[in-house]
Amino acid sequence: EMYACDLPAAAARLRVPLWLINADTYPVAVDAWKAAGVEVHVDLITGCGHFPMVTTPKEFHRLLRNALAALQAPPGR
């Protein structure tokens, strides 16, 4: 039912930052997320294909660890 989801309405209910780790070949609609009021962060991995966690696991996990550390940091750090 993913395609039946009202993404702008769902995004407007987010109360936490959204952190995306994507391949650079698949664009992310950052402006649409921001327009919905979402704090969005995007990390891109170059040339990795559709499943970066499989094709470039070391880079994916490095970015994931960085995102988790940033999310756990106290505000203003």
Salt bridges, closest charged atoms under 4 A:
GLU39 OE2 - HIS41 NE2 2.89
GLU59 OE2 - ARG62 NH2 2.76
